Amino acid sequence: MQITNISEAKAQLSALIEKVMAGEEVIIGKAGKPVARIIKYKNNRQPRQPGALKGKIKIADDFDVLPDDIAEALGMVDK
């Protein structure tokens, strides 16, 4: 684990990223106190599957009907 301050991190960002890519953890500090940690990014997400919720979602028949009070507030109803 490497500890560096913000000024050094700005000047050596490419080198720090290379260390992170090699598996090392980098801590960035400000005024002698750690404020950020840089670690290697791991994408653990599964690819999205189209249609995975097919048949599990129901849209109400009145989905597109605007409630009277909201329609009136928007000036869409004659008084």
C-alpha positions, 0 to 999 in steps of 0.5 A: 500500500502506497500513501501519497499526498494530493500534490504528489498524486496529481504529478504521478497519477499515471504511475499510481494507476499503473501500481493500482492495475498491478494490484497495489492499493494507493491511499491519498491524504490531505494534511496528513490524513487519508481521504481517498483510496484507489483500488483496482476496478472489478466489474462483477455485474452480469450482462443485462438480459432483455426480457428477464421481467416479461410477464412479471410486470402489469401496467394498470388500465388507467395508467395514462389517466391523469388524476383530476386534481393534477390536471386542474393544477396544470390547467388541463381541465375547464373549471 
